[in-house]
Amino acid sequence: METWIIITIIGMTALVSLYWGNVLSVKLPELDSRFDAKPFNCRPCLTFHIMWVFCSVFALVLWTRELFVYGLLVAFLVFFAVKIIDNKKVTK
């Protein structure tokens, strides 16, 4: 599979997962108390899970193992980056 397709899919998946991780980590716990648990109210965790699920779906649709492996690696990198950013936030 062409490299630019994999890079584009992973980049778009990272942007979408960052957006939805940011929005849903706030909105889901307000929706129901069952969503006030670790994977749903934690922005880095939810971003990671959204990203690896999207990369898995795209890898299955395009039938490529490279997209899954690279997507999983980028999902871990995004998780640690968002975790570091969240740890540096000052909340009162």
C-alpha positions as a printed NumPy array, in Angstrom:
array([[  0.   ,   0.   ,   0.   ],
       [  1.263,   3.441,  -0.764],
       [  2.938,   5.257,   2.064],
       [  1.138,   8.561,   1.58 ],
       [ -2.243,   6.846,   2.   ],
       [ -1.173,   5.337,   5.322],
       [  0.259,   8.657,   6.535],
       [ -2.911,  10.517,   5.523],
       [ -5.221,   8.006,   7.198],
       [ -3.201,   7.964,  10.422],
       [ -2.967,  11.768,  10.464],
       [ -6.684,  12.236,   9.938],
       [ -7.444,   9.542,  12.51 ],
       [ -5.188,  11.295,  15.029],
       [ -6.953,  14.625,  14.467],
       [-10.413,  13.085,  14.731],
       [ -9.521,  11.125,  17.864],
       [ -8.001,  14.189,  19.529],
       [-11.154,  16.19 ,  18.827],
       [-13.61 ,  13.504,  19.921],
       [-11.482,  12.56 ,  22.914],
       [-11.559,  16.163,  24.061],
       [-15.314,  16.583,  23.521],
       [-16.561,  13.195,  24.69 ],
       [-14.409,  13.021,  27.828],
       [-16.444,  15.979,  29.123],
       [-19.866,  15.209,  27.623],
       [-20.171,  11.465,  28.321],
       [-19.918,  11.726,  32.151],
       [-22.599,  14.441,  32.054],
       [-24.842,  12.178,  29.988],
       [-24.95 ,   9.223,  32.377],
       [-23.21 ,   8.207,  35.597],
       [-22.063,   4.92 ,  34.014],
       [-19.751,   6.918,  31.751],
       [-18.054,   8.535,  34.742],
       [-15.367,   5.838,  34.718],
       [-11.711,   5.791,  33.728],
       [-11.804,   5.124,  29.983],
       [-14.591,   7.651,  29.39 ],
       [-13.698,  10.602,  31.614],
       [ -9.94 ,  10.425,  30.963],
       [ -9.021,  12.441,  27.873],
       [ -5.78 ,  10.59 ,  27.024],
       [ -7.427,   7.188,  27.557],
       [-10.468,   7.959,  25.427],
       [ -8.298,   9.488,  22.693],
       [ -6.141,   6.357,  22.636],
       [ -9.113,   4.013,  22.418],
       [-10.836,   6.025,  19.693],
       [ -7.638,   6.114,  17.66 ],
       [ -6.778,   2.427,  17.815],
       [-10.369,   1.451,  17.045],
       [-10.471,   3.74 ,  13.981],
       [ -7.089,   2.475,  12.779],
       [ -8.253,  -1.108,  13.238],
       [-11.384,  -0.467,  11.214],
       [ -9.441,   1.229,   8.41 ],
       [ -6.865,  -1.573,   8.432],
       [ -9.611,  -4.174,   8.104],
       [-11.358,  -2.265,   5.332],
       [ -8.147,  -1.715,   3.373],
       [ -6.815,  -5.154,   4.331],
       [ -3.384,  -3.918,   5.42 ],
       [ -1.418,  -4.884,   8.492],
       [  0.967,  -1.909,   8.244],
       [ -1.835,   0.577,   8.858],
       [ -2.833,  -1.253,  12.028],
       [  0.723,  -1.481,  13.387],
       [  1.672,   2.116,  12.595],
       [ -1.706,   3.349,  13.796],
       [ -1.236,   1.567,  17.097],
       [  2.23 ,   3.065,  17.527],
       [  0.942,   6.558,  16.768],
       [ -1.979,   5.971,  19.162],
       [  0.519,   5.277,  21.957],
       [  2.52 ,   8.391,  21.03 ],
       [ -0.629,  10.527,  21.03 ],
       [ -1.664,   9.009,  24.365],
       [  1.645,   9.927,  26.023],
       [  1.638,  13.418,  24.479],
       [ -1.904,  14.137,  25.71 ],
       [ -1.052,  12.624,  29.108],
       [  1.961,  14.952,  29.469],
       [ -0.155,  17.945,  28.436],
       [ -2.88 ,  17.027,  30.929],
       [ -0.351,  16.559,  33.733],
       [  1.007,  20.072,  33.171],
       [ -2.439,  21.685,  33.46 ],
       [ -3.087,  23.589,  36.667],
       [ -6.615,  23.12 ,  38.02 ],
       [ -8.114,  24.944,  40.951]])
